[in-house]
Amino acid sequence: MTRGGPRFGRSAGCREVLGLVTDYLDGALPAGRRRRLEAHLTGCADCLAYLEQFRVTIGILGCLRTGEVPQGLLGRLCGIFFGSGAPQVPEGRQ
């Protein structure tokens, strides 16, 4: 992976993360595969950021049952996706 946006396919490890992130978060990976994925994550900041995007997205989507997304979650998601380092909500979404 490289800075400037996700470029999955750069390495076999990055491609594996792309394909397994939801199973990983669901706890559905066999132990060996989970260890390989976690080892890759320790050395790939972009894949780690990708995993965090999924975690936050899942949290927000779980809130949609109530019809409202809590402001803190929306801000966190926007901060992660826009890479600002600080959560920010796009104009018109507050």
C-alpha positions as a Markdown table, in Angstrom:
| # | Residue | x | y | z |
|---|---|---|---|---|
| 1 | Met | 0.0 | 0.0 | 0.0 |
| 2 | Thr | 1.1 | 3.5 | -0.6 |
| 3 | Arg | 0.1 | 6.9 | 0.7 |
| 4 | Gly | -2.2 | 9.0 | -1.4 |
| 5 | Gly | -5.1 | 6.5 | -1.4 |
| 6 | Pro | -5.7 | 2.8 | -1.2 |
| 7 | Arg | -3.9 | 0.8 | -3.9 |
| 8 | Phe | -4.9 | -2.8 | -3.1 |
| 9 | Gly | -3.2 | -5.3 | -5.2 |
| 10 | Arg | 0.2 | -3.9 | -4.4 |
| 11 | Ser | 1.1 | -7.0 | -2.4 |
| 12 | Ala | -0.4 | -10.4 | -1.7 |
| 13 | Gly | -0.9 | -9.3 | 1.9 |
| 14 | Cys | -2.9 | -6.2 | 0.9 |
| 15 | Arg | -5.1 | -8.2 | -1.5 |
| 16 | Glu | -5.7 | -10.7 | 1.3 |
| 17 | Val | -6.8 | -7.9 | 3.7 |
| 18 | Leu | -9.2 | -6.6 | 1.1 |
| 19 | Gly | -10.8 | -9.9 | 0.7 |
| 20 | Leu | -10.9 | -10.9 | 4.4 |
| 21 | Val | -11.6 | -7.8 | 6.4 |
| 22 | Thr | -15.3 | -8.5 | 7.1 |
| 23 | Asp | -14.6 | -12.1 | 8.1 |
| 24 | Tyr | -11.8 | -10.8 | 10.3 |
| 25 | Leu | -14.1 | -8.3 | 12.1 |
| 26 | Asp | -16.8 | -11.0 | 12.4 |
| 27 | Gly | -14.2 | -13.3 | 14.1 |
| 28 | Ala | -14.8 | -15.9 | 11.3 |
| 29 | Leu | -11.3 | -16.4 | 10.1 |
| 30 | Pro | -9.3 | -19.6 | 10.9 |
| 31 | Ala | -6.5 | -19.0 | 13.4 |
| 32 | Gly | -3.7 | -19.3 | 10.8 |
| 33 | Arg | -5.3 | -16.9 | 8.4 |
| 34 | Arg | -6.1 | -14.4 | 11.2 |
| 35 | Arg | -2.5 | -14.4 | 12.4 |
| 36 | Arg | -1.2 | -13.8 | 8.8 |
| 37 | Leu | -3.6 | -10.9 | 8.4 |
| 38 | Glu | -2.7 | -9.4 | 11.8 |
| 39 | Ala | 1.0 | -9.7 | 11.0 |
| 40 | His | 0.4 | -7.8 | 7.7 |
| 41 | Leu | -1.5 | -5.1 | 9.6 |
| 42 | Thr | 1.4 | -4.5 | 11.9 |
| 43 | Gly | 3.5 | -3.4 | 8.9 |
| 44 | Cys | 1.0 | -1.8 | 6.6 |
| 45 | Ala | -0.5 | 1.5 | 7.9 |
| 46 | Asp | -2.8 | 1.8 | 4.8 |
| 47 | Cys | -4.4 | -1.6 | 5.4 |
| 48 | Leu | -4.7 | -0.8 | 9.1 |
| 49 | Ala | -6.5 | 2.4 | 8.1 |
| 50 | Tyr | -8.7 | 0.4 | 5.8 |
| 51 | Leu | -9.6 | -1.9 | 8.7 |
| 52 | Glu | -10.5 | 1.0 | 10.9 |
| 53 | Gln | -12.7 | 2.5 | 8.2 |
| 54 | Phe | -14.7 | -0.8 | 8.1 |
| 55 | Arg | -15.0 | -0.8 | 11.9 |
| 56 | Val | -16.3 | 2.7 | 12.0 |
| 57 | Thr | -18.6 | 2.1 | 9.1 |
| 58 | Ile | -20.1 | -1.0 | 10.8 |
| 59 | Gly | -20.7 | 1.0 | 13.9 |
| 60 | Ile | -22.5 | 3.8 | 12.0 |
| 61 | Leu | -24.6 | 1.4 | 10.0 |
| 62 | Gly | -25.7 | -0.3 | 13.2 |
| 63 | Cys | -27.1 | 3.0 | 14.3 |
| 64 | Leu | -29.2 | 3.4 | 11.2 |
| 65 | Arg | -31.9 | 1.2 | 12.8 |
| 66 | Thr | -32.9 | 4.2 | 14.9 |
| 67 | Gly | -33.0 | 6.5 | 11.8 |
| 68 | Glu | -30.2 | 8.8 | 13.1 |
| 69 | Val | -26.5 | 8.6 | 13.1 |
| 70 | Pro | -24.9 | 10.0 | 16.3 |
| 71 | Gln | -22.9 | 13.1 | 15.5 |
| 72 | Gly | -19.7 | 11.7 | 17.1 |
| 73 | Leu | -19.8 | 8.6 | 14.9 |
| 74 | Leu | -20.4 | 10.6 | 11.8 |
| 75 | Gly | -17.6 | 13.0 | 12.6 |
| 76 | Arg | -15.2 | 10.1 | 13.3 |
| 77 | Leu | -16.1 | 8.4 | 10.0 |
| 78 | Cys | -15.6 | 11.6 | 8.0 |
| 79 | Gly | -12.3 | 12.2 | 9.7 |
| 80 | Ile | -11.1 | 8.7 | 8.8 |
| 81 | Phe | -12.2 | 8.7 | 5.2 |
| 82 | Phe | -11.0 | 12.3 | 4.5 |
| 83 | Gly | -7.7 | 11.6 | 6.2 |
| 84 | Ser | -7.7 | 14.9 | 8.1 |
| 85 | Gly | -6.6 | 13.3 | 11.3 |
| 86 | Ala | -9.4 | 15.2 | 13.0 |
| 87 | Pro | -13.0 | 14.2 | 12.5 |
| 88 | Gln | -14.8 | 16.7 | 10.3 |
| 89 | Val | -18.3 | 16.6 | 8.9 |
| 90 | Pro | -18.7 | 17.8 | 5.3 |
| 91 | Glu | -20.6 | 21.0 | 4.8 |
| 92 | Gly | -24.4 | 20.4 | 4.8 |
| 93 | Arg | -24.2 | 17.2 | 6.9 |
| 94 | Gln | -24.2 | 18.7 | 10.4 |
